[in-house]
Amino acid sequence: MKNLPKQMKTVWYVMEVISALTLAVILAALNWLLPLFFKWTMPKWLMSLLVILALLAVVFGFFLVHYRYAVYHYRVNEHSVEIQKGFFFRRLIAIPIDRIQNVDLDQGPLLQLFHLQKVVLVTGGSHHEVEALLAEEAQAFKDRVMLLAKEARREA
């Protein structure tokens, strides 16, 4: 099975930083807006508890990035596309090639920054994702899966 590109770890770290900044802004806004609009001040112990919980969540998220990367794998063969992921609850998803109707390549701002693309495998009833591949690798992945799917449909 193949691993995701190393750049994906950086993307996940950046996402954790964005989450930390968002939590900081929310806590600061709560501390500032509550007395302004509701004439109620949050007790210092409660604000301290919320800040500690937010810091623990961010630190935990940073530590999980390495393990999340280590357990995320994918593979394409003649019969299926397999995606293995999950840190606490491991999951192995096998999508039969003949069920795949389309392969989409998505790219948000962070993925664009690192020249990555998310691969979305669309079947009749659902969709499955490979979090990110290098742009040229994603295109090759898409071409291979679509070719295998067309051949599998012809044989059926």
N, C-alpha and C positions, 0 to 999 in steps of 0.2 A: 504494500500500500504506500501511496505517496503522501508526503507532508505538504502543508500549505507553504507558500514562500515566506522567508524570514521577515520580510517587510510587514507581514500581517501582525507580528508581535508589536511592532512600532505603532501600527494603526490602533491596536487594542489599548496600548499604553496612552496614546493621545485621547482615546475615547474615555479612559479612566480620568485623565486630567480634566476633560470637559465636564464629566460628571461631578468631580470634586468642586470645580468652580461653580457649577450650577447649585450644588448643595450649599456652598458658602453664600451665594447671593440670596438664596431662599431663606437661610437662617438670619442673615443680616436684615433682609426685608421684614421678616417676622418681628425681629427685635425693634425695628424702627417704626413699622406701621401699626402694630397692635396698640401701643399707647396713643398714637395719633388718632386712630379711628374708633377704638373701642374703650378708651380710657382705662385700659388694663395693661399692666406691665407683667411680662413673663418673669417668674421667679428666676433668680440667678442659677439656682441648682438645676432647674429644668433646662435652661439654655445650655448650661455646662454639660448636662447629660446628652442633649441633642448634638452638641459639637463633638463630644467623645464618640457617640454612636456613628456620626458621619465620618469622622476620622478612621474609625475601625472599619467601616464599610469600604472606604477608599483604599486603605492599606491592604485589606483582604482582597479587593479587586486587583490591585497591583500584583500580589503574590499569585493569584489565580491565572494571570495571563500566561505565565510560563507553562503551567500544567494544562491549561486549555489548549495551547499550541501543541503540547506533547501528545495529547490524546486525539487530535483531529487528523483523520486520514481519509483518503479517497482512492478509488480504483475503478478503472473502466476495463471490462472484458467483453467478449463477444455476446454474453448473455445478460449482463446487468451492469449497472453503475452502483458501486457500494460507497456509502459514506459512514464513517465511524466517528462519533463525537460524544462528548459528555464527560464531565469531571466526576461528579457524584453519581449520576445515573448514566451509565454508559449505554450507548445506542448504536446499533449497526443497522443501517437502512440499506436494503437491496432493492433497487428499482429495475424491473425487467426492461431490457432494451426495447422490446416490441411495444411497451406501454408508453414510451416517451413520445410526446407529440411535438414538442418544441423545446429549444434550448435558448434562453435569453441571457444576454450579458448586460449587467447593470453596473453603474459606476457613479457613486456619490462623490462629494468633494474630497473626502479623506482618501478614498481609493484612487481618485484621479491624481492627487498629490504624490502618491507612491506608485503610480502606473500599474494599478491592480484593477481587476474586474471581478464582480460577483457573478457566478454561474448559477442560473435558475433552471432546473429541469422541470418542465411542465408535463404532467400526465393528465389523463381524462378527469380525475377527481381531485388532484392536489398538485402541489409543487414542492420541490426539494432544492436546497441550496448547497453549493460549495462556496464557503465564505468568501474566498478571493484567490485568484490566480494571477500571475503576470499576464499582461495584455496579450502577448503573442501565444502564450501557453493556453489562455482561455479560449482564444480563437481556434487553436488546434484541437482542444478538448471538444468544443462545440461541433467542429467539422467531423471529428471522428464519431461522436455519439450520433449525430444526425445521419451519417453514412451507415453506421451499424443499425440504426432504427429503420431506415429505408430497406436495407437488405433483409432484416428480420420480418418486416411486413410483406415483402415479396415472397418469402419462403412460406409464410403462414397461409 
